[in-house]
């Protein structure tokens, strides 16, 4: 399950030739108000949500590195 699928063009398209398993999703929490501002006036993300997404990617890399990785 992906927390938030990204339907638009992303940098992931450049990885497609390298793997069939390229997923376009965002771990960032977005409120209905946030969704209205994407690529528009006053686009922003809450600091807490941004930090949570960094934590998600840190954990993803940690787990992907295998057992015993820090």
mmCIF file as Biopython writes it, N, C-alpha, C and O atoms, coordinates in Angstrom:
data_model
#
loop_
_atom_site.group_PDB
_atom_site.id
_atom_site.type_symbol
_atom_site.label_atom_id
_atom_site.label_alt_id
_atom_site.label_comp_id
_atom_site.label_asym_id
_atom_site.label_entity_id
_atom_site.label_seq_id
_atom_site.pdbx_PDB_ins_code
_atom_site.Cartn_x
_atom_site.Cartn_y
_atom_site.Cartn_z
_atom_site.occupancy
_atom_site.B_iso_or_equiv
_atom_site.auth_seq_id
_atom_site.auth_asym_id
_atom_site.pdbx_PDB_model_num
ATOM 1   N N  . UNK A ? 1  ? 0.839  -1.177 0.000   1.0 0.0 1  A 1 
ATOM 2   C CA . UNK A ? 1  ? 0.000  0.000  0.000   1.0 0.0 1  A 1 
ATOM 3   C C  . UNK A ? 1  ? 0.882  1.237  0.000   1.0 0.0 1  A 1 
ATOM 4   O O  . UNK A ? 1  ? 1.826  1.324  0.785   1.0 0.0 1  A 1 
ATOM 5   N N  . UNK A ? 2  ? 0.595  2.165  -0.843  1.0 0.0 2  A 1 
ATOM 6   C CA . UNK A ? 2  ? 1.326  3.431  -0.891  1.0 0.0 2  A 1 
ATOM 7   C C  . UNK A ? 2  ? 0.478  4.501  -0.207  1.0 0.0 2  A 1 
ATOM 8   O O  . UNK A ? 2  ? -0.726 4.591  -0.445  1.0 0.0 2  A 1 
ATOM 9   N N  . UNK A ? 3  ? 1.105  5.308  0.638   1.0 0.0 3  A 1 
ATOM 10  C CA . UNK A ? 3  ? 0.337  6.313  1.376   1.0 0.0 3  A 1 
ATOM 11  C C  . UNK A ? 3  ? -0.272 7.405  0.514   1.0 0.0 3  A 1 
ATOM 12  O O  . UNK A ? 3  ? -1.333 7.932  0.849   1.0 0.0 3  A 1 
ATOM 13  N N  . UNK A ? 4  ? 0.375  7.751  -0.581  1.0 0.0 4  A 1 
ATOM 14  C CA . UNK A ? 4  ? -0.139 8.847  -1.403  1.0 0.0 4  A 1 
ATOM 15  C C  . UNK A ? 4  ? 0.448  8.721  -2.799  1.0 0.0 4  A 1 
ATOM 16  O O  . UNK A ? 4  ? 1.595  9.106  -3.025  1.0 0.0 4  A 1 
ATOM 17  N N  . UNK A ? 5  ? -0.314 8.195  -3.723  1.0 0.0 5  A 1 
ATOM 18  C CA . UNK A ? 5  ? 0.182  8.030  -5.092  1.0 0.0 5  A 1 
ATOM 19  C C  . UNK A ? 5  ? 0.360  9.379  -5.768  1.0 0.0 5  A 1 
ATOM 20  O O  . UNK A ? 5  ? -0.439 10.295 -5.573  1.0 0.0 5  A 1 
ATOM 21  N N  . UNK A ? 6  ? 1.405  9.489  -6.555  1.0 0.0 6  A 1 
ATOM 22  C CA . UNK A ? 6  ? 1.677  10.696 -7.316  1.0 0.0 6  A 1 
ATOM 23  C C  . UNK A ? 6  ? 1.339  10.397 -8.767  1.0 0.0 6  A 1 
ATOM 24  O O  . UNK A ? 6  ? 1.955  9.529  -9.386  1.0 0.0 6  A 1 
ATOM 25  N N  . UNK A ? 7  ? 0.385  11.098 -9.300  1.0 0.0 7  A 1 
ATOM 26  C CA . UNK A ? 7  ? -0.088 10.826 -10.653 1.0 0.0 7  A 1 
ATOM 27  C C  . UNK A ? 7  ? 0.666  11.598 -11.716 1.0 0.0 7  A 1 
ATOM 28  O O  . UNK A ? 7  ? 0.677  11.193 -12.879 1.0 0.0 7  A 1 
ATOM 29  N N  . UNK A ? 8  ? 1.300  12.707 -11.343 1.0 0.0 8  A 1 
ATOM 30  C CA . UNK A ? 8  ? 2.004  13.528 -12.317 1.0 0.0 8  A 1 
ATOM 31  C C  . UNK A ? 8  ? 3.376  12.977 -12.671 1.0 0.0 8  A 1 
ATOM 32  O O  . UNK A ? 8  ? 3.822  11.969 -12.121 1.0 0.0 8  A 1 
ATOM 33  N N  . UNK A ? 9  ? 4.029  13.654 -13.594 1.0 0.0 9  A 1 
ATOM 34  C CA . UNK A ? 9  ? 5.387  13.260 -13.988 1.0 0.0 9  A 1 
ATOM 35  C C  . UNK A ? 9  ? 6.347  13.570 -12.836 1.0 0.0 9  A 1 
ATOM 36  O O  . UNK A ? 9  ? 6.322  14.664 -12.271 1.0 0.0 9  A 1 
ATOM 37  N N  . UNK A ? 10 ? 7.176  12.613 -12.503 1.0 0.0 10 A 1 
ATOM 38  C CA . UNK A ? 10 ? 8.171  12.794 -11.455 1.0 0.0 10 A 1 
ATOM 39  C C  . UNK A ? 10 ? 9.528  12.366 -11.998 1.0 0.0 10 A 1 
ATOM 40  O O  . UNK A ? 10 ? 9.630  11.861 -13.116 1.0 0.0 10 A 1 
ATOM 41  N N  . UNK A ? 11 ? 10.556 12.571 -11.205 1.0 0.0 11 A 1 
ATOM 42  C CA . UNK A ? 11 ? 11.890 12.109 -11.602 1.0 0.0 11 A 1 
ATOM 43  C C  . UNK A ? 11 ? 11.951 10.597 -11.708 1.0 0.0 11 A 1 
ATOM 44  O O  . UNK A ? 11 ? 12.892 10.058 -12.291 1.0 0.0 11 A 1 
ATOM 45  N N  . UNK A ? 12 ? 10.971 9.907  -11.160 1.0 0.0 12 A 1 
ATOM 46  C CA . UNK A ? 12 ? 10.948 8.444  -11.219 1.0 0.0 12 A 1 
ATOM 47  C C  . UNK A ? 12 ? 10.939 7.941  -12.662 1.0 0.0 12 A 1 
ATOM 48  O O  . UNK A ? 12 ? 11.377 6.821  -12.925 1.0 0.0 12 A 1 
ATOM 49  N N  . UNK A ? 13 ? 10.457 8.738  -13.581 1.0 0.0 13 A 1 
ATOM 50  C CA . UNK A ? 13 ? 10.415 8.295  -14.986 1.0 0.0 13 A 1 
ATOM 51  C C  . UNK A ? 13 ? 11.813 7.997  -15.521 1.0 0.0 13 A 1 
ATOM 52  O O  . UNK A ? 13 ? 11.961 7.195  -16.444 1.0 0.0 13 A 1 
ATOM 53  N N  . UNK A ? 14 ? 12.836 8.627  -14.957 1.0 0.0 14 A 1 
ATOM 54  C CA . UNK A ? 14 ? 14.204 8.386  -15.424 1.0 0.0 14 A 1 
ATOM 55  C C  . UNK A ? 14 ? 14.755 7.050  -14.913 1.0 0.0 14 A 1 
ATOM 56  O O  . UNK A ? 14 ? 15.744 6.546  -15.445 1.0 0.0 14 A 1 
ATOM 57  N N  . UNK A ? 15 ? 14.120 6.476  -13.885 1.0 0.0 15 A 1 
ATOM 58  C CA . UNK A ? 15 ? 14.564 5.191  -13.334 1.0 0.0 15 A 1 
ATOM 59  C C  . UNK A ? 15 ? 13.856 4.010  -13.988 1.0 0.0 15 A 1 
ATOM 60  O O  . UNK A ? 15 ? 14.252 2.865  -13.774 1.0 0.0 15 A 1 
ATOM 61  N N  . UNK A ? 16 ? 12.851 4.259  -14.755 1.0 0.0 16 A 1 
ATOM 62  C CA . UNK A ? 16 ? 12.070 3.200  -15.394 1.0 0.0 16 A 1 
ATOM 63  C C  . UNK A ? 16 ? 12.934 2.254  -16.235 1.0 0.0 16 A 1 
ATOM 64  O O  . UNK A ? 16 ? 12.705 1.045  -16.197 1.0 0.0 16 A 1 
ATOM 65  N N  . UNK A ? 17 ? 13.912 2.753  -16.989 1.0 0.0 17 A 1 
ATOM 66  C CA . UNK A ? 17 ? 14.758 1.831  -17.760 1.0 0.0 17 A 1 
ATOM 67  C C  . UNK A ? 17 ? 15.610 0.916  -16.875 1.0 0.0 17 A 1 
ATOM 68  O O  . UNK A ? 17 ? 16.102 -0.112 -17.341 1.0 0.0 17 A 1 
ATOM 69  N N  . UNK A ? 18 ? 15.784 1.282  -15.610 1.0 0.0 18 A 1 
ATOM 70  C CA . UNK A ? 18 ? 16.625 0.505  -14.703 1.0 0.0 18 A 1 
ATOM 71  C C  . UNK A ? 18 ? 15.855 -0.573 -13.946 1.0 0.0 18 A 1 
ATOM 72  O O  . UNK A ? 18 ? 16.434 -1.570 -13.515 1.0 0.0 18 A 1 
ATOM 73  N N  . UNK A ? 19 ? 14.544 -0.368 -13.788 1.0 0.0 19 A 1 
ATOM 74  C CA . UNK A ? 19 ? 13.754 -1.308 -12.994 1.0 0.0 19 A 1 
ATOM 75  C C  . UNK A ? 19 ? 12.280 -1.214 -13.353 1.0 0.0 19 A 1 
ATOM 76  O O  . UNK A ? 19 ? 11.767 -0.129 -13.627 1.0 0.0 19 A 1 
ATOM 77  N N  . UNK A ? 20 ? 11.602 -2.356 -13.350 1.0 0.0 20 A 1 
ATOM 78  C CA . UNK A ? 20 ? 10.154 -2.348 -13.562 1.0 0.0 20 A 1 
ATOM 79  C C  . UNK A ? 20 ? 9.435  -1.948 -12.282 1.0 0.0 20 A 1 
ATOM 80  O O  . UNK A ? 20 ? 8.251  -1.612 -12.314 1.0 0.0 20 A 1 
ATOM 81  N N  . UNK A ? 21 ? 10.141 -1.983 -11.158 1.0 0.0 21 A 1 
ATOM 82  C CA . UNK A ? 21 ? 9.542  -1.697 -9.859  1.0 0.0 21 A 1 
ATOM 83  C C  . UNK A ? 21 ? 9.854  -0.282 -9.391  1.0 0.0 21 A 1 
ATOM 84  O O  . UNK A ? 21 ? 10.582 -0.082 -8.419  1.0 0.0 21 A 1 
ATOM 85  N N  . UNK A ? 22 ? 9.302  0.680  -10.088 1.0 0.0 22 A 1 
ATOM 86  C CA . UNK A ? 22 ? 9.465  2.079  -9.724  1.0 0.0 22 A 1 
ATOM 87  C C  . UNK A ? 22 ? 8.093  2.584  -9.283  1.0 0.0 22 A 1 
ATOM 88  O O  . UNK A ? 22 ? 7.121  2.528  -10.036 1.0 0.0 22 A 1 
ATOM 89  N N  . UNK A ? 23 ? 8.040  3.070  -8.066  1.0 0.0 23 A 1 
ATOM 90  C CA . UNK A ? 23 ? 6.763  3.510  -7.512  1.0 0.0 23 A 1 
ATOM 91  C C  . UNK A ? 23 ? 6.792  5.015  -7.292  1.0 0.0 23 A 1 
ATOM 92  O O  . UNK A ? 23 ? 7.770  5.564  -6.784  1.0 0.0 23 A 1 
ATOM 93  N N  . UNK A ? 24 ? 5.734  5.657  -7.672  1.0 0.0 24 A 1 
ATOM 94  C CA . UNK A ? 24 ? 5.623  7.105  -7.517  1.0 0.0 24 A 1 
ATOM 95  C C  . UNK A ? 24 ? 4.629  7.388  -6.396  1.0 0.0 24 A 1 
ATOM 96  O O  . UNK A ? 24 ? 3.414  7.315  -6.582  1.0 0.0 24 A 1 
ATOM 97  N N  . UNK A ? 25 ? 5.166  7.704  -5.257  1.0 0.0 25 A 1 
ATOM 98  C CA . UNK A ? 25 ? 4.294  8.040  -4.139  1.0 0.0 25 A 1 
ATOM 99  C C  . UNK A ? 25 ? 4.988  9.060  -3.249  1.0 0.0 25 A 1 
ATOM 100 O O  . UNK A ? 25 ? 6.197  9.267  -3.345  1.0 0.0 25 A 1 
ATOM 101 N N  . UNK A ? 26 ? 4.220  9.680  -2.400  1.0 0.0 26 A 1 
ATOM 102 C CA . UNK A ? 26 ? 4.741  10.653 -1.451  1.0 0.0 26 A 1 
ATOM 103 C C  . UNK A ? 26 ? 4.336  10.237 -0.049  1.0 0.0 26 A 1 
ATOM 104 O O  . UNK A ? 26 ? 3.162  9.962  0.197   1.0 0.0 26 A 1 
ATOM 105 N N  . UNK A ? 27 ? 5.287  10.186 0.873   1.0 0.0 27 A 1 
ATOM 106 C CA . UNK A ? 27 ? 4.937  9.838  2.245   1.0 0.0 27 A 1 
ATOM 107 C C  . UNK A ? 27 ? 4.421  11.041 3.036   1.0 0.0 27 A 1 
ATOM 108 O O  . UNK A ? 27 ? 4.164  10.928 4.234   1.0 0.0 27 A 1 
ATOM 109 N N  . UNK A ? 28 ? 4.268  12.184 2.379   1.0 0.0 28 A 1 
ATOM 110 C CA . UNK A ? 28 ? 3.890  13.408 3.070   1.0 0.0 28 A 1 
ATOM 111 C C  . UNK A ? 28 ? 2.384  13.486 3.303   1.0 0.0 28 A 1 
ATOM 112 O O  . UNK A ? 28 ? 1.584  13.201 2.411   1.0 0.0 28 A 1 
ATOM 113 N N  . UNK A ? 29 ? 2.023  13.872 4.502   1.0 0.0 29 A 1 
ATOM 114 C CA . UNK A ? 29 ? 0.600  14.088 4.821   1.0 0.0 29 A 1 
ATOM 115 C C  . UNK A ? 29 ? 0.160  15.416 4.224   1.0 0.0 29 A 1 
ATOM 116 O O  . UNK A ? 29 ? 0.815  16.442 4.409   1.0 0.0 29 A 1 
ATOM 117 N N  . UNK A ? 30 ? -0.946 15.383 3.514   1.0 0.0 30 A 1 
ATOM 118 C CA . UNK A ? 30 ? -1.488 16.598 2.915   1.0 0.0 30 A 1 
ATOM 119 C C  . UNK A ? 30 ? -2.954 16.734 3.278   1.0 0.0 30 A 1 
ATOM 120 O O  . UNK A ? 30 ? -3.739 15.797 3.128   1.0 0.0 30 A 1 
ATOM 121 N N  . UNK A ? 31 ? -3.305 17.907 3.754   1.0 0.0 31 A 1 
ATOM 122 C CA . UNK A ? 31 ? -4.713 18.178 4.077   1.0 0.0 31 A 1 
ATOM 123 C C  . UNK A ? 31 ? -5.424 18.601 2.795   1.0 0.0 31 A 1 
ATOM 124 O O  . UNK A ? 31 ? -4.770 18.876 1.789   1.0 0.0 31 A 1 
ATOM 125 N N  . UNK A ? 32 ? -6.755 18.656 2.821   1.0 0.0 32 A 1 
ATOM 126 C CA . UNK A ? 32 ? -7.471 19.149 1.637   1.0 0.0 32 A 1 
ATOM 127 C C  . UNK A ? 32 ? -6.999 20.549 1.219   1.0 0.0 32 A 1 
ATOM 128 O O  . UNK A ? 32 ? -6.928 20.853 0.028   1.0 0.0 32 A 1 
ATOM 129 N N  . UNK A ? 33 ? -6.679 21.393 2.199   1.0 0.0 33 A 1 
ATOM 130 C CA . UNK A ? 33 ? -6.166 22.735 1.886   1.0 0.0 33 A 1 
ATOM 131 C C  . UNK A ? 33 ? -4.814 22.679 1.203   1.0 0.0 33 A 1 
ATOM 132 O O  . UNK A ? 33 ? -4.536 23.462 0.294   1.0 0.0 33 A 1 
ATOM 133 N N  . UNK A ? 34 ? -3.964 21.743 1.646   1.0 0.0 34 A 1 
ATOM 134 C CA . UNK A ? 34 ? -2.649 21.582 1.017   1.0 0.0 34 A 1 
ATOM 135 C C  . UNK A ? 34 ? -2.810 21.171 -0.444  1.0 0.0 34 A 1 
ATOM 136 O O  . UNK A ? 34 ? -2.109 21.676 -1.321  1.0 0.0 34 A 1 
ATOM 137 N N  . UNK A ? 35 ? -3.728 20.260 -0.694  1.0 0.0 35 A 1 
ATOM 138 C CA . UNK A ? 35 ? -3.941 19.766 -2.063  1.0 0.0 35 A 1 
ATOM 139 C C  . UNK A ? 35 ? -4.349 20.888 -3.008  1.0 0.0 35 A 1 
ATOM 140 O O  . UNK A ? 35 ? -3.974 20.874 -4.181  1.0 0.0 35 A 1 
ATOM 141 N N  . UNK A ? 36 ? -5.109 21.856 -2.516  1.0 0.0 36 A 1 
ATOM 142 C CA . UNK A ? 36 ? -5.550 22.969 -3.359  1.0 0.0 36 A 1 
ATOM 143 C C  . UNK A ? 36 ? -4.400 23.896 -3.728  1.0 0.0 36 A 1 
ATOM 144 O O  . UNK A ? 36 ? -4.464 24.598 -4.737  1.0 0.0 36 A 1 
ATOM 145 N N  . UNK A ? 37 ? -3.339 23.899 -2.905  1.0 0.0 37 A 1 
ATOM 146 C CA . UNK A ? 37 ? -2.215 24.821 -3.136  1.0 0.0 37 A 1 
ATOM 147 C C  . UNK A ? 37 ? -1.065 24.198 -3.926  1.0 0.0 37 A 1 
ATOM 148 O O  . UNK A ? 37 ? -0.109 24.905 -4.245  1.0 0.0 37 A 1 
ATOM 149 N N  . UNK A ? 38 ? -1.118 22.915 -4.253  1.0 0.0 38 A 1 
ATOM 150 C CA . UNK A ? 38 ? -0.008 22.277 -4.954  1.0 0.0 38 A 1 
ATOM 151 C C  . UNK A ? 38 ? 0.258  22.993 -6.276  1.0 0.0 38 A 1 
ATOM 152 O O  . UNK A ? 38 ? -0.646 23.166 -7.093  1.0 0.0 38 A 1 
ATOM 153 N N  . UNK A ? 39 ? 1.484  23.399 -6.471  1.0 0.0 39 A 1 
ATOM 154 C CA . UNK A ? 39 ? 1.940  24.119 -7.669  1.0 0.0 39 A 1 
ATOM 155 C C  . UNK A ? 39 ? 1.144  25.397 -7.903  1.0 0.0 39 A 1 
ATOM 156 O O  . UNK A ? 39 ? 0.985  25.833 -9.043  1.0 0.0 39 A 1 
ATOM 157 N N  . UNK A ? 40 ? 0.647  25.996 -6.828  1.0 0.0 40 A 1 
ATOM 158 C CA . UNK A ? 40 ? -0.131 27.220 -6.979  1.0 0.0 40 A 1 
ATOM 159 C C  . UNK A ? 40 ? 0.326  28.290 -6.011  1.0 0.0 40 A 1 
ATOM 160 O O  . UNK A ? 40 ? 1.398  28.194 -5.412  1.0 0.0 40 A 1 
ATOM 161 N N  . UNK A ? 41 ? -0.489 29.296 -5.870  1.0 0.0 41 A 1 
ATOM 162 C CA . UNK A ? 41 ? -0.199 30.387 -4.959  1.0 0.0 41 A 1 
ATOM 163 C C  . UNK A ? 41 ? -0.131 29.870 -3.530  1.0 0.0 41 A 1 
ATOM 164 O O  . UNK A ? 41 ? -0.985 29.097 -3.096  1.0 0.0 41 A 1 
ATOM 165 N N  . UNK A ? 42 ? 0.887  30.301 -2.809  1.0 0.0 42 A 1 
ATOM 166 C CA . UNK A ? 42 ? 1.050  29.964 -1.400  1.0 0.0 42 A 1 
ATOM 167 C C  . UNK A ? 42 ? 1.304  28.470 -1.170  1.0 0.0 42 A 1 
ATOM 168 O O  . UNK A ? 42 ? 0.895  27.926 -0.144  1.0 0.0 42 A 1 
ATOM 169 N N  . UNK A ? 43 ? 1.974  27.806 -2.115  1.0 0.0 43 A 1 
ATOM 170 C CA . UNK A ? 43 ? 2.291  26.392 -1.941  1.0 0.0 43 A 1 
ATOM 171 C C  . UNK A ? 43 ? 3.221  26.239 -0.753  1.0 0.0 43 A 1 
ATOM 172 O O  . UNK A ? 43 ? 4.213  26.959 -0.638  1.0 0.0 43 A 1 
ATOM 173 N N  . UNK A ? 44 ? 2.903  25.304 0.132   1.0 0.0 44 A 1 
ATOM 174 C CA . UNK A ? 44 ? 3.735  25.077 1.310   1.0 0.0 44 A 1 
ATOM 175 C C  . UNK A ? 44 ? 3.392  23.737 1.928   1.0 0.0 44 A 1 
ATOM 176 O O  . UNK A ? 44 ? 2.360  23.133 1.635   1.0 0.0 44 A 1 
ATOM 177 N N  . UNK A ? 45 ? 4.289  23.291 2.793   1.0 0.0 45 A 1 
ATOM 178 C CA . UNK A ? 45 ? 4.105  22.052 3.542   1.0 0.0 45 A 1 
ATOM 179 C C  . UNK A ? 45 ? 4.428  22.374 4.995   1.0 0.0 45 A 1 
ATOM 180 O O  . UNK A ? 45 ? 5.368  23.117 5.277   1.0 0.0 45 A 1 
ATOM 181 N N  . UNK A ? 46 ? 3.661  21.822 5.903   1.0 0.0 46 A 1 
ATOM 182 C CA . UNK A ? 46 ? 3.920  22.037 7.326   1.0 0.0 46 A 1 
ATOM 183 C C  . UNK A ? 46 ? 5.291  21.458 7.686   1.0 0.0 46 A 1 
ATOM 184 O O  . UNK A ? 46 ? 5.663  20.390 7.199   1.0 0.0 46 A 1 
ATOM 185 N N  . UNK A ? 47 ? 6.030  22.152 8.526   1.0 0.0 47 A 1 
ATOM 186 C CA . UNK A ? 47 ? 7.361  21.705 8.935   1.0 0.0 47 A 1 
ATOM 187 C C  . UNK A ? 47 ? 7.303  20.289 9.507   1.0 0.0 47 A 1 
ATOM 188 O O  . UNK A ? 47 ? 8.136  19.448 9.169   1.0 0.0 47 A 1 
ATOM 189 N N  . UNK A ? 48 ? 6.332  20.025 10.363  1.0 0.0 48 A 1 
ATOM 190 C CA . UNK A ? 48 ? 6.212  18.694 10.976  1.0 0.0 48 A 1 
ATOM 191 C C  . UNK A ? 48 ? 6.008  17.612 9.904   1.0 0.0 48 A 1 
ATOM 192 O O  . UNK A ? 48 ? 6.600  16.536 9.985   1.0 0.0 48 A 1 
ATOM 193 N N  . UNK A ? 49 ? 5.180  17.900 8.917   1.0 0.0 49 A 1 
ATOM 194 C CA . UNK A ? 49 ? 4.939  16.927 7.848   1.0 0.0 49 A 1 
ATOM 195 C C  . UNK A ? 49 ? 6.197  16.709 7.013   1.0 0.0 49 A 1 
ATOM 196 O O  . UNK A ? 49 ? 6.476  15.589 6.586   1.0 0.0 49 A 1 
ATOM 197 N N  . UNK A ? 50 ? 6.955  17.779 6.779   1.0 0.0 50 A 1 
ATOM 198 C CA . UNK A ? 50 ? 8.208  17.667 6.038   1.0 0.0 50 A 1 
ATOM 199 C C  . UNK A ? 50 ? 9.212  16.805 6.810   1.0 0.0 50 A 1 
ATOM 200 O O  . UNK A ? 50 ? 9.861  15.932 6.233   1.0 0.0 50 A 1 
ATOM 201 N N  . UNK A ? 51 ? 9.334  17.052 8.106   1.0 0.0 51 A 1 
ATOM 202 C CA . UNK A ? 51 ? 10.247 16.260 8.934   1.0 0.0 51 A 1 
ATOM 203 C C  . UNK A ? 51 ? 9.816  14.798 8.995   1.0 0.0 51 A 1 
ATOM 204 O O  . UNK A ? 51 ? 10.659 13.901 8.980   1.0 0.0 51 A 1 
ATOM 205 N N  . UNK A ? 52 ? 8.519  14.555 9.065   1.0 0.0 52 A 1 
ATOM 206 C CA . UNK A ? 52 ? 8.024  13.169 9.052   1.0 0.0 52 A 1 
ATOM 207 C C  . UNK A ? 52 ? 8.391  12.462 7.755   1.0 0.0 52 A 1 
ATOM 208 O O  . UNK A ? 52 ? 8.731  11.279 7.768   1.0 0.0 52 A 1 
ATOM 209 N N  . UNK A ? 53 ? 8.325  13.181 6.627   1.0 0.0 53 A 1 
ATOM 210 C CA . UNK A ? 53 ? 8.666  12.548 5.353   1.0 0.0 53 A 1 
ATOM 211 C C  . UNK A ? 53 ? 10.165 12.248 5.283   1.0 0.0 53 A 1 
ATOM 212 O O  . UNK A ? 53 ? 10.561 11.235 4.705   1.0 0.0 53 A 1 
ATOM 213 N N  . UNK A ? 54 ? 10.992 13.101 5.855   1.0 0.0 54 A 1 
ATOM 214 C CA . UNK A ? 54 ? 12.431 12.817 5.927   1.0 0.0 54 A 1 
ATOM 215 C C  . UNK A ? 54 ? 12.659 11.559 6.747   1.0 0.0 54 A 1 
ATOM 216 O O  . UNK A ? 54 ? 13.452 10.699 6.365   1.0 0.0 54 A 1 
ATOM 217 N N  . UNK A ? 55 ? 11.964 11.448 7.877   1.0 0.0 55 A 1 
ATOM 218 C CA . UNK A ? 55 ? 12.071 10.248 8.715   1.0 0.0 55 A 1 
ATOM 219 C C  . UNK A ? 55 ? 11.655 8.995  7.962   1.0 0.0 55 A 1 
ATOM 220 O O  . UNK A ? 55 ? 12.270 7.940  8.120   1.0 0.0 55 A 1 
ATOM 221 N N  . UNK A ? 56 ? 10.618 9.105  7.146   1.0 0.0 56 A 1 
ATOM 222 C CA . UNK A ? 56 ? 10.172 7.967  6.344   1.0 0.0 56 A 1 
ATOM 223 C C  . UNK A ? 56 ? 11.285 7.491  5.418   1.0 0.0 56 A 1 
ATOM 224 O O  . UNK A ? 56 ? 11.576 6.297  5.357   1.0 0.0 56 A 1 
ATOM 225 N N  . UNK A ? 57 ? 11.911 8.426  4.694   1.0 0.0 57 A 1 
ATOM 226 C CA . UNK A ? 57 ? 12.969 8.042  3.760   1.0 0.0 57 A 1 
ATOM 227 C C  . UNK A ? 57 ? 14.202 7.501  4.487   1.0 0.0 57 A 1 
ATOM 228 O O  . UNK A ? 57 ? 14.870 6.597  3.985   1.0 0.0 57 A 1 
ATOM 229 N N  . UNK A ? 58 ? 14.503 8.046  5.658   1.0 0.0 58 A 1 
ATOM 230 C CA . UNK A ? 58 ? 15.615 7.504  6.446   1.0 0.0 58 A 1 
ATOM 231 C C  . UNK A ? 58 ? 15.355 6.045  6.802   1.0 0.0 58 A 1 
ATOM 232 O O  . UNK A ? 58 ? 16.237 5.197  6.667   1.0 0.0 58 A 1 
ATOM 233 N N  . UNK A ? 59 ? 14.151 5.764  7.252   1.0 0.0 59 A 1 
ATOM 234 C CA . UNK A ? 59 ? 13.796 4.396  7.627   1.0 0.0 59 A 1 
ATOM 235 C C  . UNK A ? 59 ? 13.759 3.476  6.404   1.0 0.0 59 A 1 
ATOM 236 O O  . UNK A ? 59 ? 14.186 2.324  6.488   1.0 0.0 59 A 1 
ATOM 237 N N  . UNK A ? 60 ? 13.266 3.958  5.297   1.0 0.0 60 A 1 
ATOM 238 C CA . UNK A ? 60 ? 13.236 3.176  4.058   1.0 0.0 60 A 1 
ATOM 239 C C  . UNK A ? 60 ? 14.650 2.777  3.648   1.0 0.0 60 A 1 
ATOM 240 O O  . UNK A ? 60 ? 14.896 1.624  3.295   1.0 0.0 60 A 1 
ATOM 241 N N  . UNK A ? 61 ? 15.578 3.730  3.695   1.0 0.0 61 A 1 
ATOM 242 C CA . UNK A ? 61 ? 16.967 3.437  3.332   1.0 0.0 61 A 1 
ATOM 243 C C  . UNK A ? 61 ? 17.588 2.466  4.342   1.0 0.0 61 A 1 
ATOM 244 O O  . UNK A ? 61 ? 18.289 1.529  3.960   1.0 0.0 61 A 1 
ATOM 245 N N  . UNK A ? 62 ? 17.328 2.697  5.621   1.0 0.0 62 A 1 
ATOM 246 C CA . UNK A ? 62 ? 17.858 1.817  6.672   1.0 0.0 62 A 1 
ATOM 247 C C  . UNK A ? 62 ? 17.394 0.367  6.455   1.0 0.0 62 A 1 
ATOM 248 O O  . UNK A ? 62 ? 18.197 -0.565 6.487   1.0 0.0 62 A 1 
ATOM 249 N N  . UNK A ? 63 ? 16.118 0.204  6.241   1.0 0.0 63 A 1 
ATOM 250 C CA . UNK A ? 63 ? 15.581 -1.151 6.050   1.0 0.0 63 A 1 
ATOM 251 C C  . UNK A ? 63 ? 16.045 -1.772 4.741   1.0 0.0 63 A 1 
ATOM 252 O O  . UNK A ? 63 ? 16.268 -2.981 4.668   1.0 0.0 63 A 1 
ATOM 253 N N  . UNK A ? 64 ? 16.190 -0.954 3.714   1.0 0.0 64 A 1 
ATOM 254 C CA . UNK A ? 64 ? 16.657 -1.449 2.435   1.0 0.0 64 A 1 
ATOM 255 C C  . UNK A ? 64 ? 18.119 -1.866 2.466   1.0 0.0 64 A 1 
ATOM 256 O O  . UNK A ? 64 ? 18.552 -2.699 1.670   1.0 0.0 64 A 1 
ATOM 257 N N  . UNK A ? 65 ? 18.878 -1.284 3.388   1.0 0.0 65 A 1 
ATOM 258 C CA . UNK A ? 65 ? 20.300 -1.604 3.498   1.0 0.0 65 A 1 
ATOM 259 C C  . UNK A ? 65 ? 20.519 -2.985 4.128   1.0 0.0 65 A 1 
ATOM 260 O O  . UNK A ? 65 ? 21.597 -3.567 4.014   1.0 0.0 65 A 1 
ATOM 261 N N  . UNK A ? 66 ? 19.482 -3.493 4.790   1.0 0.0 66 A 1 
ATOM 262 C CA . UNK A ? 66 ? 19.586 -4.851 5.349   1.0 0.0 66 A 1 
ATOM 263 C C  . UNK A ? 66 ? 19.885 -4.866 6.829   1.0 0.0 66 A 1 
ATOM 264 O O  . UNK A ? 66 ? 20.145 -3.826 7.434   1.0 0.0 66 A 1 
ATOM 265 N N  . UNK A ? 67 ? 19.849 -6.054 7.412   1.0 0.0 67 A 1 
ATOM 266 C CA . UNK A ? 67 ? 20.085 -6.223 8.850   1.0 0.0 67 A 1 
ATOM 267 C C  . UNK A ? 67 ? 21.475 -5.717 9.245   1.0 0.0 67 A 1 
ATOM 268 O O  . UNK A ? 67 ? 22.448 -5.859 8.504   1.0 0.0 67 A 1 
ATOM 269 N N  . UNK A ? 68 ? 21.530 -5.135 10.416  1.0 0.0 68 A 1 
ATOM 270 C CA . UNK A ? 68 ? 22.798 -4.668 10.950  1.0 0.0 68 A 1 
ATOM 271 C C  . UNK A ? 68 ? 23.212 -3.297 10.477  1.0 0.0 68 A 1 
ATOM 272 O O  . UNK A ? 68 ? 24.236 -2.779 10.922  1.0 0.0 68 A 1 
ATOM 273 N N  . UNK A ? 69 ? 22.437 -2.686 9.577   1.0 0.0 69 A 1 
ATOM 274 C CA . UNK A ? 69 ? 22.772 -1.333 9.106   1.0 0.0 69 A 1 
ATOM 275 C C  . UNK A ? 69 ? 22.241 -0.317 10.094  1.0 0.0 69 A 1 
ATOM 276 O O  . UNK A ? 69 ? 21.188 -0.516 10.700  1.0 0.0 69 A 1 
ATOM 277 N N  . UNK A ? 70 ? 22.968 0.764  10.253  1.0 0.0 70 A 1 
ATOM 278 C CA . UNK A ? 70 ? 22.523 1.815  11.195  1.0 0.0 70 A 1 
ATOM 279 C C  . UNK A ? 70 ? 22.131 3.049  10.477  1.0 0.0 70 A 1 
ATOM 280 O O  . UNK A ? 70 ? 21.734 4.030  11.106  1.0 0.0 70 A 1 
#
